Amino acid sequence: MLERLAAAHGFGTVTIDISDPVSVLSARDAVLAAHPDLNVLIAMAGIIVPEDVTTAGFLDTAERIIDTNVLGPVRLVAAFTEHLQSRPDATIITVSSGLAHTPLRLTPSYNASKAFIHQFTESIRLQLAGTSVQVIELVPPAVRTELMRGQSQVEAFLPLDDYIDETMSLLASQPGANEILVERVKPLRFSEVNGAYEQAIATLNSH
């Protein structure tokens, strides 16, 4: 699929193993050699797997999720931050989730990994203040993809094309935003702030 998109839209691709620090650095070097004016990094990596923490067997899954979802984006940011600061106008975009704020019972490590991304993004924004690098957190709702098996068939989830269209529109219309929130994620993002946390958890976990 990626190859078809690349051919249709004229962009290049580089293979990367986000769990391998050497692969991340090799990919960075290849990208910067081909595109020395690169000024945007989208640090996105995510797997979601149901876990049962009532037995110790969930540990292997939790470690894999944390290595991919937490360390993967951190490795990317570390690899590109110095280069991005050399550009006159640059952006780092991270991708968290509504589940960082309102947890899904089945996926504790995924929820926690996205909460990490939220706080990491908030923190690096503070450190990069005063540089040429803007830091934006993109917060998706449940979207019809195959992130989890069968997720693309769930009618209640946002169609992928609609999500992409809304996200691109928000990025264009809110150039100074710290967070990009599609409308459907707001009940999860603000449940605790709005005093609706327990109700949001109950609704989210009712299926």
Residue, then its C-alpha position, 0 to 999 in steps of 0.5 A: m500500500l505504501e508503495r502505491l501511495a508513493a508512486a501516486h503522490g511522488f514521495g520517497t520511502v525509507t524502511i525503518d525498524i522503530s525498535d532498533p536505535v541503529s535503524v532509526l539513525s540509518a533512516r535519519d541519515a538516508v532521509l537527510a541525505a535525500h532531503p537536507d531541507l527537511n523541516v517536519l518530523i511526525a514522530m508516530a509509532g503505535i501498536i495496540v494489543p489487549e492485555d490481561v494484567t491478572t496474570a504475569g503473562f501480559l508482561d511481554t506484550a506490555e514491553r513490546i508496546i512500550d518499546t514501540n509506542v514510547l521509545g520509538p517516537v523518542r528515538l525519532v525525536a532524538a535523531f532529528t531534533e538537532h537538524l530541525q533546530s538548524r532550519p528557520d521554520a520547523t515542526i515536530i508532530t507527535v501522535s497520542s490518543g484520546l485514550a491517554h486521558t480516558p482509558l480503555r479497560l482492555t489496553p492498559s499499556y497502550n493507554a499509558s504509552k499515549a499518556f507518556i506521549h502527551q506529557f513528553t510532548e508538553s515537556i519538549r515544547l517547553q524546552l524548544a520554546g525560543t527555537s525555530v521548532q514548533v511542537i504539535e500533539l495530534v490527538p486522534p479518536a477511534v478511527r476505522t483502521e486495522l490498528m486492532r483487528g476488525q477496527s476498520q469495520v466498526e461503524a461508530f468509529l470515524p472513517l479514515d478519509d474523514y479523519i485525514d480531511e479534518t486533521m489536515s483542515l485543522l492543521a491549515s486553519q490552526p497554524g499556532a496550535n499546540e494540540i490538534l483535536v478532531e471533534r470526536v476526540k474531545p469527550l475523551r480528551f476533556s472528560e476529567v476537566n469537564g467532570a465527566y470522567e467516570q461517565a466517559i469511562a463507563t461509556l467507553n468500556s460498555h462494549 
